[in-house]
């Protein structure tokens, strides 16, 4: 009798052990299964998006006259497309570099300058946008083209004009062959110099975690950036957080608005403010524009009055997290009406 009870007790203990083991397996397996499904979903989305990039018409806006949804549009002769690049490179940009060592274009903005109305509008392009770029080896020999992060297009050049031209080529392809009239690139050293030259730009910290970069960057605090704070504020992103480059781009937009307001204030006191600022950064910029051309871009910005949210546009699309990098895939169908609004006019 006692032996039977002991056997039943052992059996119950055995079953209990099995149940506990199964529960542990479930606790471990369910999250793993969820992560596997998420990973598969992200991979499938990336493959679909990549296929979309490769097959979408990249010549839609190569012509000055196009038809879109039953209407005829013509490229406006008074609106110039100017590509602006902020390059993560320190020191003067007067020397060419070995290919792939010229830095990456962390900030990419396409300005639509209406020379007739003296106005500017700005298309913000995520650095992680996946699009076709030209690849080279260290000697500059072209290896071909591939779908890569847009920010890398600058690196596959000489750190000066060729890098700018490679980025222009990539952005034009992204925008359906839209012709880009000019480019201007500047390195990170200009940020603090320009910021302090206008007396500092006042911002409100609107994100958690930025105190990791500077103890003064506490969410909700309003402060005037001075010294190295300007570069820290404009460039910082937590690479451990997904989509941090997109969040940073929004922060840069606010800084740009604040900076131009400070330049406007200074210009009321000194009419040579804009020219002096450009003179100060000559060795830290590369452009194919003449002095009078880039000065007019800046003066048009000042004459607009306050540069508000309505002056900024963003490339529509979807951000995808991969095992290694964040990737952004532009929705080129949704992008088409944005390009038309910025650079074309309806004629029939």
C-alpha positions in Angstrom: 0.0 0.0 0.0 2.8 2.4 1.0 4.7 1.4 -2.1 1.6 2.3 -4.3 1.3 5.7 -2.7 5.0 6.4 -3.2 4.7 5.4 -6.9 1.7 7.7 -7.3 3.6 10.5 -5.6 6.6 10.0 -7.9 4.2 9.9 -10.9 2.6 13.2 -9.8 6.1 14.7 -9.3 7.1 13.5 -12.7 4.0 15.0 -14.4 4.5 18.3 -12.5 8.1 18.4 -13.7 7.0 17.8 -17.2 4.4 20.6 -16.9 6.9 23.0 -15.5 9.4 22.1 -18.2 6.7 22.7 -20.9 5.8 26.1 -19.3 9.5 27.1 -19.4 9.7 26.0 -23.0 6.6 28.1 -23.9 8.0 31.1 -22.1 11.2 30.8 -24.1 9.7 29.8 -27.4 6.9 32.3 -27.7 9.1 35.4 -27.7 11.6 33.7 -29.9 8.8 32.8 -32.3 7.5 36.4 -32.2 11.0 37.7 -32.9 11.4 35.2 -35.8 8.1 36.3 -37.3 9.0 40.0 -36.9 12.4 39.3 -38.5 10.8 37.4 -41.4 8.2 40.2 -41.8 10.9 42.9 -41.9 13.0 40.8 -44.4 10.0 40.3 -46.6 9.2 44.0 -46.4 12.8 44.9 -47.3 12.8 42.5 -50.3 9.5 43.9 -51.5 10.7 47.5 -51.0 14.0 46.8 -52.7 12.1 45.3 -55.7 10.0 48.4 -55.8 13.0 50.7 -55.8 14.5 48.7 -58.7 11.4 48.5 -60.8 9.9 52.0 -60.3 10.3 54.4 -63.3 13.4 56.5 -62.6 12.8 58.7 -65.6 9.4 60.2 -64.9 10.7 63.7 -64.2 13.6 63.7 -66.7 11.4 65.6 -69.2 10.5 69.2 -68.7 6.9 68.4 -69.7 5.0 65.5 -68.2 1.5 64.2 -67.9 0.2 63.2 -64.5 -3.3 62.0 -63.7 -4.7 63.5 -66.9 -3.0 66.9 -66.5 0.0 68.4 -68.2 2.8 69.9 -66.1 5.9 71.9 -67.2 9.1 72.4 -65.2 9.1 75.9 -63.9 12.1 77.8 -65.4 12.2 80.2 -62.4 12.6 77.4 -59.8 16.1 76.1 -59.2 16.8 72.7 -57.6 19.8 73.1 -55.2 21.1 70.1 -53.3 22.6 70.9 -49.9 24.7 68.3 -48.1 26.1 68.3 -44.5 29.1 66.0 -44.6 30.5 64.2 -41.5 34.0 65.3 -42.2 36.2 67.6 -40.1 38.8 70.1 -41.2 39.0 72.1 -44.4 37.5 70.6 -47.6 40.2 72.1 -49.9 41.9 68.8 -50.5 40.6 65.8 -52.4 40.5 62.5 -50.5 41.0 58.8 -51.3 37.7 57.4 -52.6 35.4 56.1 -49.8 37.3 58.3 -47.2 35.6 61.7 -48.1 32.9 61.4 -45.5 29.2 60.7 -45.7 26.3 63.2 -46.4 24.5 63.0 -43.1 22.2 65.9 -43.9 20.6 65.9 -47.3 18.2 68.7 -48.4 16.9 69.8 -51.8 16.1 73.5 -52.0 13.4 74.7 -54.4 14.5 78.3 -55.0 11.9 80.3 -56.8 14.0 83.1 -58.2 10.9 85.0 -59.5 9.2 85.1 -56.1 12.3 85.1 -54.0 11.2 82.2 -51.9 12.6 78.9 -50.8 11.0 75.5 -50.0 13.0 72.6 -48.6 12.6 68.9 -49.3 14.2 66.8 -46.5 15.6 63.5 -47.7 16.5 60.8 -45.1 20.1 59.8 -45.2 19.1 56.1 -44.9 17.0 56.2 -48.1 17.7 53.1 -50.2 18.4 54.1 -53.8 20.8 53.4 -56.6 24.3 54.8 -56.1 27.6 54.4 -57.9 30.2 52.2 -56.2 34.0 52.5 -56.6 37.2 51.0 -55.3 39.9 53.0 -53.4 41.4 54.1 -56.7 38.1 55.5 -57.9 37.5 52.7 -60.5 33.8 52.3 -60.9 32.5 48.9 -59.8 29.0 49.4 -60.9 25.7 50.5 -59.3 23.7 49.0 -56.4 20.9 49.8 -54.1 22.6 51.3 -51.0 22.0 54.0 -48.4 21.9 57.4 -50.0 24.4 58.8 -47.4 27.1 56.6 -48.9 26.9 58.2 -52.4 29.1 61.0 -51.2 31.8 58.6 -49.8 32.3 57.1 -53.3 33.9 60.2 -54.6 36.9 62.4 -54.0 35.6 64.3 -50.9 34.9 67.4 -53.1 33.2 67.9 -56.5 33.1 64.3 -57.6 31.4 63.3 -54.2 28.9 66.1 -54.7 28.2 64.9 -58.3 27.7 61.3 -57.2 25.2 62.4 -54.6 23.4 64.6 -57.2 23.2 61.6 -59.5 21.7 59.5 -56.7 19.2 62.1 -55.6 18.2 62.8 -59.2 17.5 59.0 -59.7 15.6 58.9 -56.5 13.4 61.8 -57.7 12.6 60.2 -61.1 15.4 61.8 -63.1 14.7 65.4 -61.9 17.4 67.7 -63.1 19.3 69.3 -60.2 20.8 72.7 -61.0 23.4 73.2 -58.3 25.0 71.7 -55.2 26.6 72.9 -52.0 28.3 70.8 -49.4 29.7 71.8 -46.0 31.6 69.9 -43.3 30.7 69.7 -39.6 33.2 72.4 -38.6 30.9 75.1 -39.9 28.0 74.3 -37.5 29.6 75.7 -34.3 31.2 78.6 -36.2 28.0 79.8 -37.9 26.0 79.2 -34.7 28.3 81.4 -32.5 28.6 84.0 -35.2 24.9 84.8 -34.9 24.9 84.7 -31.2 23.7 81.2 -30.7 20.4 79.5 -31.7 17.7 79.0 -29.1 16.0 75.6 -29.1 13.7 73.5 -26.8 14.9 70.0 -26.1 11.9 67.8 -27.2 13.4 64.3 -26.9 14.4 62.0 -24.0 17.9 60.8 -23.6 19.8 63.7 -25.2 21.5 64.4 -21.9 23.7 61.5 -22.8 25.4 63.9 -25.2 25.2 67.0 -23.1 24.0 67.3 -19.5 22.2 70.5 -20.5 20.0 68.7 -23.1 17.2 67.8 -20.7 13.7 67.3 -22.3 11.6 70.4 -21.9 14.4 72.7 -21.3 14.9 75.8 -23.6 18.4 77.0 -24.0 20.6 79.0 -26.4 23.2 76.7 -28.0 26.8 77.9 -27.7 30.2 76.5 -28.7 30.2 72.8 -29.3 26.6 72.4 -28.2 25.4 73.4 -31.7 27.1 70.5 -33.5 26.1 68.1 -30.6 22.4 69.2 -30.9 22.3 69.0 -34.7 24.2 65.7 -35.2 23.4 63.6 -32.1 21.5 60.4 -32.5 21.3 57.3 -30.4 22.4 54.6 -32.8 21.0 51.9 -30.5 17.5 53.4 -31.2 15.7 52.6 -34.4 14.7 55.5 -36.7 17.0 57.9 -34.8 18.2 59.5 -38.0 14.6 60.4 -38.9 14.1 61.9 -35.4 17.3 63.9 -35.8 16.1 65.2 -39.2 13.1 66.7 -37.5 15.4 68.3 -34.9 17.5 69.7 -37.7 14.5 71.3 -39.2 13.8 73.2 -36.0 17.4 74.3 -35.8 17.3 75.6 -39.4 14.3 77.7 -38.7 15.9 79.1 -35.6 19.2 79.8 -37.3 17.7 81.8 -40.1 15.7 83.9 -37.6 19.0 84.8 -35.9 20.6 85.6 -39.2 17.6 87.9 -40.0 18.0 89.7 -36.7 21.8 90.2 -37.4 21.1 91.4 -40.9 19.0 94.2 -39.7 22.0 95.5 -37.8 24.6 94.7 -40.5 23.7 94.3 -44.1 26.9 92.3 -44.8 26.0 89.5 -42.3 25.2 86.9 -44.9 28.3 87.6 -47.0 30.5 87.6 -43.9 29.2 84.2 -42.9 30.0 82.7 -46.3 33.4 84.2 -46.3 34.1 82.6 -42.9 33.3 79.1 -44.2 34.9 79.2 -47.6 37.5 76.5 -46.9 34.8 74.3 -45.4 32.4 74.1 -48.3 32.3 72.9 -51.9 29.9 74.3 -54.5 29.4 74.7 -58.2 27.6 78.0 -57.7 29.1 81.4 -58.2 29.2 83.7 -55.2 26.3 85.9 -56.3 24.2 82.7 -56.8 24.6 81.3 -53.3 24.3 84.7 -51.7 20.9 85.1 -53.5 19.8 81.8 -52.1 20.5 83.1 -48.6 19.0 86.5 -49.2 15.8 84.9 -50.6 15.5 82.9 -47.3 15.8 86.1 -45.4 13.3 88.0 -47.5 10.7 85.3 -47.0 10.2 86.5 -43.4 9.9 83.6 -40.9 10.7 80.2 -42.4 7.9 78.1 -41.0 6.8 74.5 -41.0 5.0 75.0 -44.3 8.4 75.6 -46.1 9.5 72.1 -45.3 8.5 68.9 -47.2 9.6 65.3 -46.4 10.1 62.4 -48.8 7.2 60.0 -48.0 8.0 56.4 -47.4 8.6 53.6 -45.0 11.3 53.0 -42.5 12.4 49.3 -42.0 14.6 47.9 -39.3 17.1 45.2 -40.5 19.6 43.1 -38.5 22.3 45.7 -39.2 21.0 49.1 -40.3 17.8 51.2 -40.5 16.6 51.5 -44.1 14.2 54.0 -45.6 12.3 53.2 -48.7 10.7 56.2 -50.5 7.1 55.8 -51.7 7.7 57.2 -55.2 4.1 57.3 -56.1 3.4 59.5 -53.1 6.5 61.5 -53.9 5.4 62.4 -57.4 2.9 65.2 -56.4 5.4 66.6 -54.0 7.9 67.0 -56.9 5.2 68.5 -59.1 4.3 71.1 -56.4 7.9 72.1 -55.8 9.3 72.2 -59.3 6.5 72.1 -61.9 3.5 74.2 -62.8 0.2 73.0 -64.4 -0.2 74.1 -68.0 -3.2 72.1 -69.2 
